[in-house]
Amino acid sequence: MNKSESKYFNTALRMDEALITLLEKKDLEYITVKEICETAGVNRSTFYLHYETVADLVDEAMRTTNERFLSYFPQRQEDALTAMESRELKDLVLATREYLLPYLRFIRDNKKVYRAAFRNPGSMQAHVQYGDLKEHILLPILQRFQIPPAHRSYYIAYYIEGIMAIIKEWLRNDCADEVEMIAQIIEKCVRTDGESFEK
């Protein structure tokens, strides 16, 4: 990265951080370009050099967050899927420690982003993609437990909303409790008994 690219990146990063700081305090529709620029310490022309609208900045901030998120997971997705297919049913749960720990560490290290997302669900959580999680992890597990297809979307909604409720409570406590404790609570809440669905 040359000097001008580095300067561009650092300016964009400051604006991302300014947006997240503001989103912790107010709804997105009430945040102005002027406020973002003041918080980031840049002028309006710099903002418009990078983005056309505040929505463009939101998109970039979420993309940057998603890229950082993936870096917390050392195991490649293909390895995870192979391990899932070979696991015994008793060990197959919708949330395992190997995935929970990096996920929770990321949340702890990015508390401001998550607080802003929960405070602004329409504008930010729309960017939180559960598609890969549903397609590659949740649906195959539910298939192995022989959950009828018509019931699967309800199971997925239950697990995702339940985990999010625990995370919201953890964030309310400023992530003061240890990551391992939160992972253990989530794991206990979602652990199945390994039996097939009763028809």
C-alpha positions in Angstrom: 0.0 0.0 0.0 1.5 3.3 -1.0 1.3 6.5 1.0 -1.8 7.9 -0.8 -3.7 4.5 -0.5 -2.7 4.4 3.2 -4.1 7.9 3.7 -7.3 7.1 1.9 -7.7 3.9 4.0 -7.1 5.7 7.3 -9.6 8.4 6.4 -12.2 5.8 5.4 -11.5 4.0 8.7 -12.0 7.2 10.7 -15.3 7.8 9.0 -16.4 4.1 9.7 -15.5 4.6 13.4 -17.3 8.0 13.5 -20.5 6.4 12.0 -20.4 3.5 14.6 -19.9 6.0 17.5 -22.9 8.0 16.3 -25.1 4.9 15.8 -24.6 4.0 19.4 -26.4 7.2 20.4 -29.0 7.8 17.7 -30.9 6.3 14.8 -29.3 6.3 11.4 -31.9 8.5 9.7 -31.0 11.3 12.1 -27.3 11.1 11.5 -26.0 13.8 9.1 -22.9 14.0 6.9 -21.9 17.1 9.0 -22.0 15.0 12.2 -19.9 12.2 10.7 -17.3 14.7 9.4 -17.1 16.5 12.8 -16.7 13.2 14.7 -14.1 11.8 12.2 -12.2 15.1 12.0 -12.6 15.5 8.2 -14.3 18.0 6.0 -17.4 17.5 3.8 -15.5 17.4 0.6 -13.5 14.5 2.0 -16.7 12.6 2.8 -18.0 13.1 -0.7 -14.7 12.0 -2.2 -15.2 8.6 -0.6 -19.1 8.2 -0.6 -22.2 9.6 -2.3 -24.5 9.0 0.7 -24.5 8.0 4.4 -25.9 4.6 3.2 -22.7 4.0 1.2 -20.7 4.6 4.4 -22.9 2.1 6.2 -22.3 -0.5 3.5 -18.6 0.0 3.7 -18.5 -0.2 7.5 -20.4 -3.5 7.4 -18.2 -4.9 4.7 -15.1 -4.0 6.7 -16.6 -5.6 9.8 -17.5 -8.8 7.9 -13.9 -9.1 6.6 -12.6 -8.7 10.2 -15.1 -11.2 11.4 -13.8 -14.0 9.0 -10.3 -13.4 10.3 -11.3 -14.7 13.7 -12.0 -18.1 12.4 -8.8 -20.1 11.8 -10.5 -23.1 10.3 -11.5 -23.1 6.7 -15.2 -23.5 5.9 -14.6 -26.8 3.9 -12.9 -28.3 7.0 -15.9 -27.3 9.1 -18.4 -28.9 6.8 -16.4 -32.1 6.6 -16.2 -32.3 10.4 -19.9 -31.7 10.6 -20.8 -34.5 8.3 -18.6 -37.0 10.2 -19.8 -36.1 13.7 -21.9 -38.4 15.8 -25.5 -37.1 16.3 -24.9 -36.7 20.0 -22.0 -34.3 19.2 -23.9 -32.4 16.5 -25.3 -29.2 17.9 -26.3 -25.9 16.2 -23.7 -24.0 18.1 -20.4 -25.6 19.1 -17.6 -24.2 21.2 -15.2 -24.2 18.3 -17.4 -21.7 16.4 -18.8 -19.9 19.5 -15.5 -18.9 21.0 -14.1 -16.9 17.9 -17.6 -15.5 17.3 -17.9 -14.2 20.9 -14.3 -12.9 20.9 -15.2 -10.9 17.8 -18.3 -9.5 19.4 -16.3 -8.6 22.6 -13.6 -6.9 20.5 -16.2 -5.0 18.4 -18.8 -4.1 21.0 -19.5 -0.7 19.5 -20.5 -2.3 16.2 -22.9 -4.7 17.8 -24.4 -2.2 20.1 -25.0 0.1 17.0 -26.5 -2.8 15.1 -28.9 -3.8 17.8 -29.9 -0.1 18.3 -30.4 0.3 14.5 -31.8 -3.1 13.4 -33.4 -1.9 10.2 -30.4 -0.1 8.9 -27.6 -2.3 10.1 -28.9 -5.8 10.8 -30.2 -5.9 7.2 -26.5 -6.3 6.3 -25.9 -9.1 8.8 -26.0 -12.1 6.5 -27.3 -15.4 7.9 -27.6 -17.0 4.5 -24.3 -19.0 4.7 -25.0 -20.0 8.3 -28.4 -21.3 7.4 -27.4 -23.0 4.2 -24.1 -24.6 5.2 -24.5 -25.2 9.0 -28.1 -25.1 10.3 -30.0 -26.8 7.4 -27.6 -29.8 7.1 -27.7 -30.3 10.9 -31.5 -30.2 10.9 -31.6 -32.6 8.0 -29.4 -35.1 9.9 -31.8 -34.9 12.8 -34.6 -35.6 10.3 -36.5 -32.4 11.1 -39.3 -32.1 8.5 -38.6 -29.4 5.9 -41.7 -27.4 6.8 -40.4 -27.0 10.4 -36.8 -26.0 9.7 -37.3 -22.3 9.3 -38.9 -22.2 12.7 -36.0 -24.0 14.3 -33.6 -21.7 12.7 -35.5 -18.6 13.8 -35.6 -20.0 17.4 -31.9 -20.6 17.6 -30.8 -17.3 16.0 -33.1 -15.2 18.1 -32.2 -17.1 21.3 -28.5 -16.6 20.7 -29.0 -13.0 19.8 -30.9 -12.5 23.1 -28.0 -13.9 25.1 -25.6 -11.7 23.2 -27.7 -8.5 23.8 -27.7 -9.2 27.5 -23.9 -9.8 27.4 -23.5 -6.4 25.6 -25.7 -4.7 28.2 -23.2 -5.9 30.8 -20.4 -4.5 28.6 -19.2 -8.1 27.8 -17.9 -8.2 31.4 -18.5 -12.0 31.7 -15.8 -14.3 30.2 -16.2 -15.4 26.6 -16.0 -19.1 27.8 -18.9 -18.6 30.2 -21.2 -17.1 27.5 -20.2 -19.9 25.1 -21.1 -22.5 27.7 -24.5 -20.9 28.3 -25.3 -20.8 24.6 -24.1 -24.4 24.1 -26.3 -25.6 27.0 -29.3 -23.8 25.6 -29.0 -25.3 22.1 -27.7 -28.8 22.9 -30.1 -31.5 21.5 -30.5 -35.0 22.9 -29.4 -36.6 19.6 -32.7 -38.3 18.9 -34.5 -38.1 15.6 -37.6 -35.9 15.3 -40.7 -37.8 16.4 -43.2 -37.9 13.5 
